Amino acid sequence: MNHAAQLNIAATQPSLVAYITQDASDIQAAYALRHNVFTKEFDAQLNGDDAGIDKDKFDDVCHHLIVKEQETNRVIAYSRIITSDVAKQFGFYTASEFDLSNILDPSKRFMEIGRTCVSDDHRSGSAIALLWGQIGQFMMQHNIDCLIGCASIPFNHGSRQTLAVLDYLRTKHFTDANKRVIPKHPLPPLQNNIDGKQFVPPLLKAYLRMGCKVCGEAHWDKDFNVADVMVLLERENINMRYLKHFLRAA
Protein backbone atom coordinates (compact mmCIF):
# COMPACT_ATOMS: atom_id res chain seq x y z
CA MET A 1 0.00 0.00 0.00
CA ASN A 2 1.15 3.57 -0.63
CA HIS A 3 1.60 5.12 2.81
CA ALA A 4 1.58 8.67 1.42
CA ALA A 5 5.35 8.77 1.20
CA GLN A 6 4.75 11.21 -1.63
CA LEU A 7 4.08 13.87 1.00
CA ASN A 8 7.82 13.82 1.75
CA ILE A 9 7.37 16.44 4.42
CA ALA A 10 9.98 16.72 7.15
CA ALA A 11 8.62 18.93 9.92
CA THR A 12 11.49 20.21 12.01
CA GLN A 13 12.14 21.85 15.33
CA PRO A 14 15.61 22.34 16.84
CA SER A 15 15.78 18.68 17.85
CA LEU A 16 12.64 17.04 16.46
CA VAL A 17 11.49 15.83 13.06
CA ALA A 18 7.99 14.57 12.13
CA TYR A 19 6.93 12.65 9.05
CA ILE A 20 4.82 9.79 7.69
CA THR A 21 7.05 6.76 7.36
CA GLN A 22 7.18 3.37 5.69
CA ASP A 23 10.55 2.51 7.20
CA ALA A 24 10.41 -0.82 9.07
CA SER A 25 12.75 0.29 11.86
CA ASP A 26 10.74 3.49 12.42
CA ILE A 27 7.50 1.52 12.60
CA GLN A 28 8.94 -1.08 14.97
CA ALA A 29 10.17 1.71 17.25
CA ALA A 30 6.68 3.23 17.14
CA TYR A 31 5.14 -0.09 18.21
CA ALA A 32 7.58 -0.19 21.13
CA LEU A 33 6.73 3.40 22.14
CA ARG A 34 3.03 2.57 22.05
CA HIS A 35 3.61 -0.49 24.23
CA ASN A 36 5.70 1.48 26.71
CA VAL A 37 3.21 4.34 27.06
CA PHE A 38 0.07 2.22 27.20
CA THR A 39 1.37 -0.42 29.61
CA LYS A 40 3.19 2.06 31.86
CA GLU A 41 0.36 4.56 32.16
CA PHE A 42 -2.79 2.54 31.62
CA ASP A 43 -1.66 -0.98 32.61
CA ALA A 44 -3.06 -2.05 29.24
CA GLN A 45 -3.29 -5.65 28.01
CA LEU A 46 -1.94 -5.50 24.48
CA ASN A 47 -1.55 -7.60 21.35
CA GLY A 48 2.14 -8.40 20.95
CA ASP A 49 2.72 -7.85 24.66
CA ASP A 50 5.25 -10.68 24.93
CA ALA A 51 7.45 -9.00 22.33
CA GLY A 52 7.22 -5.57 23.98
CA ILE A 53 5.23 -4.05 21.15
CA ASP A 54 1.65 -2.91 20.51
CA LYS A 55 0.34 -3.97 17.11
CA ASP A 56 -3.08 -4.84 15.73
CA LYS A 57 -4.71 -5.62 12.38
CA PHE A 58 -4.95 -1.97 11.33
CA ASP A 59 -1.21 -1.39 11.48
CA ASP A 60 -0.52 -3.18 8.21
CA VAL A 61 -2.84 -0.86 6.24
CA CYS A 62 -2.52 2.53 7.94
CA HIS A 63 -0.26 5.56 7.56
CA HIS A 64 2.33 5.76 10.38
CA LEU A 65 3.08 9.29 11.59
CA ILE A 66 6.08 9.62 13.90
CA VAL A 67 8.05 12.32 15.69
CA LYS A 68 11.74 11.67 16.28
CA GLU A 69 14.60 13.24 18.17
CA GLN A 70 17.12 14.07 15.46
CA GLU A 71 20.19 13.66 17.65
CA THR A 72 19.23 10.27 19.10
CA ASN A 73 16.95 8.96 16.33
CA ARG A 74 14.47 8.03 19.09
CA VAL A 75 10.74 7.91 18.24
CA ILE A 76 9.05 10.07 20.88
CA ALA A 77 5.52 10.55 19.50
CA TYR A 78 3.18 8.70 17.19
CA SER A 79 -0.23 8.65 15.56
CA ARG A 80 -1.66 6.35 12.92
CA ILE A 81 -4.01 7.47 10.19
CA ILE A 82 -6.73 5.36 8.58
CA THR A 83 -8.56 6.90 5.62
CA SER A 84 -12.01 6.23 4.19
CA ASP A 85 -10.43 4.30 1.32
CA VAL A 86 -8.86 1.80 3.73
CA ALA A 87 -11.94 1.72 5.97
CA LYS A 88 -14.10 0.52 3.05
CA GLN A 89 -12.29 -2.81 3.36
CA PHE A 90 -11.07 -2.91 6.96
CA GLY A 91 -13.39 -0.53 8.83
CA PHE A 92 -12.37 2.09 11.38
CA TYR A 93 -10.96 1.11 14.77
CA THR A 94 -13.45 3.51 16.36
CA ALA A 95 -16.30 1.31 15.14
CA SER A 96 -15.11 -1.44 17.51
CA GLU A 97 -16.10 0.80 20.43
CA PHE A 98 -18.97 2.91 19.10
CA ASP A 99 -21.95 2.75 16.77
CA LEU A 100 -21.00 5.35 14.16
CA SER A 101 -24.31 5.39 12.27
CA ASN A 102 -24.99 9.06 13.04
CA ILE A 103 -21.48 10.15 12.02
CA LEU A 104 -20.32 8.37 8.89
CA ASP A 105 -21.56 9.94 5.66
CA PRO A 106 -20.60 8.13 2.42
CA SER A 107 -20.52 11.43 0.55
CA LYS A 108 -17.66 12.71 2.74
CA ARG A 109 -14.01 11.76 3.11
CA PHE A 110 -12.99 10.69 6.62
CA MET A 111 -9.70 10.06 8.33
CA GLU A 112 -9.25 8.40 11.69
CA ILE A 113 -6.35 9.07 14.00
CA GLY A 114 -5.53 6.51 16.65
CA ARG A 115 -2.95 4.96 18.96
CA THR A 116 -1.69 8.51 19.49
CA CYS A 117 0.95 8.70 22.19
CA VAL A 118 3.81 10.93 23.33
CA SER A 119 6.80 9.94 25.44
CA ASP A 120 6.43 11.30 28.98
CA ASP A 121 9.52 13.51 28.61
CA HIS A 122 8.06 15.41 25.62
CA ARG A 123 4.50 16.26 26.61
CA SER A 124 5.18 19.84 27.55
CA GLY A 125 7.16 20.54 24.37
CA SER A 126 6.51 20.71 20.65
CA ALA A 127 5.81 17.04 19.92
CA ILE A 128 2.03 17.45 20.01
CA ALA A 129 2.24 20.56 17.82
CA LEU A 130 4.35 18.65 15.30
CA LEU A 131 1.84 15.78 15.23
CA TRP A 132 -1.04 18.17 14.65
CA GLY A 133 0.87 20.10 12.02
CA GLN A 134 1.31 16.91 10.01
CA ILE A 135 -2.30 15.83 10.62
CA GLY A 136 -3.49 19.25 9.45
CA GLN A 137 -1.38 19.02 6.29
CA PHE A 138 -2.70 15.52 5.62
CA MET A 139 -6.29 16.77 5.95
CA MET A 140 -5.65 19.59 3.49
CA GLN A 141 -3.66 17.59 0.94
CA HIS A 142 -6.08 14.64 0.91
CA ASN A 143 -9.23 16.79 0.93
CA ILE A 144 -10.50 15.26 4.18
CA ASP A 145 -13.92 16.47 5.32
CA CYS A 146 -13.99 14.95 8.81
CA LEU A 147 -11.45 13.65 11.30
CA ILE A 148 -12.52 11.07 13.90
CA GLY A 149 -10.75 9.16 16.63
CA CYS A 150 -10.82 7.88 20.18
CA ALA A 151 -9.38 10.01 22.97
CA SER A 152 -8.54 8.17 26.19
CA ILE A 153 -9.13 9.28 29.77
CA PRO A 154 -7.16 7.06 32.18
CA PHE A 155 -8.55 5.46 35.31
CA ASN A 156 -5.19 5.30 37.03
CA HIS A 157 -5.79 8.42 39.14
CA GLY A 158 -9.17 7.23 40.37
CA SER A 159 -12.54 6.92 38.71
CA ARG A 160 -13.87 10.11 40.33
CA GLN A 161 -11.42 12.20 38.29
CA THR A 162 -12.36 10.27 35.16
CA LEU A 163 -16.04 10.93 35.74
CA ALA A 164 -15.27 14.59 36.49
CA VAL A 165 -13.59 14.94 33.08
CA LEU A 166 -16.66 13.40 31.45
CA ASP A 167 -18.92 15.81 33.35
CA TYR A 168 -16.83 18.73 32.04
CA LEU A 169 -16.94 17.44 28.45
CA ARG A 170 -20.69 16.83 28.68
CA THR A 171 -21.23 20.44 29.75
CA LYS A 172 -18.84 22.18 27.36
CA HIS A 173 -17.79 20.06 24.40
CA PHE A 174 -20.45 17.56 23.27
CA THR A 175 -21.77 17.57 19.70
CA ASP A 176 -25.39 18.29 18.89
CA ALA A 177 -27.74 15.40 19.67
CA ASN A 178 -27.97 14.34 16.00
CA LYS A 179 -24.19 13.74 15.88
CA ARG A 180 -23.79 11.35 18.78
CA VAL A 181 -22.33 7.86 18.89
CA ILE A 182 -23.47 4.98 21.09
CA PRO A 183 -20.73 3.36 23.19
CA LYS A 184 -20.70 -0.43 23.20
CA HIS A 185 -19.69 -0.56 26.89
CA PRO A 186 -20.89 2.73 28.41
CA LEU A 187 -19.90 4.22 31.74
CA PRO A 188 -22.62 5.51 34.07
CA PRO A 189 -23.00 9.32 33.77
CA LEU A 190 -22.52 9.87 37.50
CA GLN A 191 -22.25 13.43 38.80
CA ASN A 192 -19.67 14.63 41.32
CA ASN A 193 -18.35 17.91 42.67
CA ILE A 194 -14.82 17.76 41.19
CA ASP A 195 -13.84 20.28 38.49
CA GLY A 196 -12.91 17.99 35.61
CA LYS A 197 -11.31 20.68 33.43
CA GLN A 198 -8.04 20.41 35.36
CA PHE A 199 -7.79 16.66 34.67
CA VAL A 200 -8.32 16.69 30.88
CA PRO A 201 -5.37 14.73 29.37
CA PRO A 202 -2.94 16.78 27.21
CA LEU A 203 -3.81 15.04 23.94
CA LEU A 204 -7.55 15.45 24.47
CA LYS A 205 -6.96 19.09 25.40
CA ALA A 206 -5.13 19.59 22.08
CA TYR A 207 -8.04 17.97 20.20
CA LEU A 208 -10.51 20.35 21.83
CA ARG A 209 -8.38 23.39 21.04
CA MET A 210 -8.26 22.36 17.39
CA GLY A 211 -12.07 22.41 17.26
CA CYS A 212 -12.89 18.76 17.96
CA LYS A 213 -16.22 17.94 19.55
CA VAL A 214 -16.96 14.91 21.72
CA CYS A 215 -19.66 12.70 20.24
CA GLY A 216 -21.41 11.64 23.43
CA GLU A 217 -20.77 9.27 26.29
CA ALA A 218 -17.61 7.22 26.89
CA HIS A 219 -16.80 3.62 26.10
CA TRP A 220 -15.03 1.60 28.79
CA ASP A 221 -12.01 -0.02 27.16
CA LYS A 222 -11.15 -2.76 29.64
CA ASP A 223 -7.98 -3.83 27.80
CA PHE A 224 -6.50 -0.35 28.07
CA ASN A 225 -8.12 0.52 31.42
CA VAL A 226 -9.43 3.81 30.03
CA ALA A 227 -12.62 5.66 29.25
CA ASP A 228 -12.59 6.42 25.52
CA VAL A 229 -14.58 9.27 24.02
CA MET A 230 -14.98 9.71 20.29
CA VAL A 231 -13.90 13.05 18.88
CA LEU A 232 -15.09 14.60 15.63
CA LEU A 233 -13.42 17.45 13.77
CA GLU A 234 -15.35 18.75 10.77
CA ARG A 235 -13.29 20.71 8.28
CA GLU A 236 -15.47 23.80 8.57
CA ASN A 237 -15.07 23.80 12.37
CA ILE A 238 -11.27 23.73 12.46
CA ASN A 239 -9.84 26.39 14.75
CA MET A 240 -7.72 28.10 12.13
CA ARG A 241 -5.68 30.03 14.70
CA TYR A 242 -4.48 26.80 16.26
CA LEU A 243 -4.08 25.07 12.91
CA LYS A 244 -1.82 27.88 11.67
CA HIS A 245 0.19 27.56 14.88
CA PHE A 246 0.63 23.83 14.30
CA LEU A 247 1.39 24.30 10.59
CA ARG A 248 4.15 26.76 11.50
CA ALA A 249 5.59 24.04 13.73
CA ALA A 250 5.36 21.62 10.79
N, C-alpha and C positions, 0 to 999 in steps of 0.2 A: 504494500500500500504506500502511496505517496504521503509522507508525514509533513507536508507543507515545507519541505526543506527549501523550496523556491523562495520562501520569504527571505532567508539569508540575512536576518536582522540580528546584529549583535548589539544589545543594549548595555551600555557601560556606565559604571560609576568608578570612582578611584580604585576600588578593589573588587568590583563585582561585574559579572557579565551574565546576561539572560538571553536565552534563545530556545527555539524548538529544535529538538535533536532526534536523530535516528541512530546515533552512536551507541553501540552495545554497552560500552563501559560507562557512559553517562547514564543510561537507563538503569543498569544494574545498581549504580550508586544511588539513583533516585529511589529504587525499591528498598534499598537499605535505609535511606533516610526516612522513608515512610514507616518502615518497621520500627525504627528507633523512636520516632516521635509518637506513634500511635500506641506502642506497648509501654513506653515510659510514662506517658501522660494520661492515657486512658485505660491502661491495663487491657488492651484489646486482644482478642483471640483472632489470629490472622491466618489466611492462606499462605503457605510458604514459611510458616513460623520457624520450623526446624532449621531452615537455611538462613535465618536472619533477614528475610526479605518479606515485603508485602506485595503480592501480585495476584490479580484475578483475571477473569476471561476478557475483560475490556482492554487490558493493557497491550494486547497484541494488535489492536485495531485503532488505537487512539493516537493523538498527537501528544508528545511528551514535552512539556515546557519546564525548563530548569533554570535555576540561578546558581552560579558558581563563584567561588572566590578565585580570582585570577592567579594570585600568588601560590595558592596551595592546590588548586584544581579541585577543591572540595565542593560537592553539591550541597547547598545550604537552604534551598527552597525549591518547591515543585508544585506543579498543577498539571493535570491531564485534561485534554479537550476531546470531547466526542461531538461530532457534528450530526446534523439531520441525515446526511447521506449514509453515515455509518449506522445510525440508529434504525434506519429502515430495515436493516438485516439483523442487528444485534440488540436493538433497544437502547434506552438510556438507563444508567445505573439508578437514577432517581426513581424510576418506575418500580424498582424492587422494594421501595419504602412507601411510596405514595401512589394513589390513583390520580393520574395526570389528565383525566378526561376534560376538565375545565380549562386546561392550560394549552395543550398541544393543538396547534392549528396547522393543517397540512398545507395551507397557502403561504406559511411563513417559514423562514429558515431559522433553525435553533442551533445553539451550541450549549453543551453542558460542561461545566468545570467540576472537577472532583479530585479527591485524594490530595487536596491542597494542604501543604504543610510547610513550616519554616523552622529551621533549627533554632533552639532556644537562645542562642547567643546572637541572633540577628533580628529579633522581633521588634526591636525599637529603632532599627535602621531603615535602609532603603530597599530591602529585599521585597517587601510587600508592594512597594511602589513599582519596582521593576516587573514583578509578576503582572500587575494590573496594566502597566504600560504595554506589555506584550499582548495581553488579553484584549485590550482596547484596539490595538493595531489589527489583531486577528479578526475582531468583529467588523472593523471597517473594510479590510481587504477582502473578506469573504462575504460581505453583504449580509451579515447576520442580523435578523430582526429581534431575536430574544435570546437572552442568556439565562440558563437555569442551573441549579446545583443544590447540593445539600451543605448546610453550614452546621457544624457540630458545637453543642454546648456540653462541656464535660460534667460528669457527676462527682468527680474526685474531690471537690471542695464541699460536698454536701448537697443533698437534693433541694434544700430550701433555697439556696442560691440559684440553682438551675431553674426552679419554678419562678423565682423572682425575675430572672432574665426573660422568661416566657411572658410573665405579666407585663413587663415593660414593652416587649415587642407587640403584644396584643393591643396595647393602648396606643402605641405610636407608629407602628411600622407594618401592620397587616395590609394586604391587598383588599380591594373591594370584594364583597361577598361572592360575586360571580366569577372570581379568579382565585378560588381556593382549591387546595388539594385535600384529599382524605388520607390521613396516615394509616398504615396497615396495623401498627401497634401503638395506639395513642397513649399519651400521658394524661392523667386527670388534670383539668385546668383549675388547680387549687390556688386560692388567693393567700397572700401573706403580706406582712408589713415591711419587707425588705425592699430597698430601692435597687431594682435589678440593673439599672443603667450602668452602674459602676462595675458590674461583673460580666458585661458583654465581651466575649473573646475578641482579640485583636483582628482576626480575619473577618469575623462577622461584622465588626465595626467598620472595617474597610468596605465591605459589601454595601452596607447601609449608606455610607458616605457617597458611594458611586451612584446611588439612586435605586439600589435593589429594594424590593418589597418582600415581605415574608408571606407566603401563601397559606397561612392558617396554622393549625396546631402541629405539635411536634410528634415525630415518630421515635419510639424508643429502640435504638439499635443496641441490642444486648451484646453482640460480639465486640463492639467498640466501647461499650459502657458510656454512651452519650445519648443526649436528646438531639435529634437532627430536625432542623427546620428547612423547608425548601424555599430558596430565594429565586426571585424573578426580576430580571432587568430587561425592560423593553427599550428598544433603541431610542425612542422619542423621550424617554424619561431619564436618560443618562445625565448625570450631573456634569456638565461640560467643564466647569471650573476644576473639578477633581480630575476629570479625564485628561485635560490639558496638562495638569500637574504631573500625572503619571506618564503621559506621552513625552514630556520633557525629560523625565527620568530614563525613558526608553530610548 
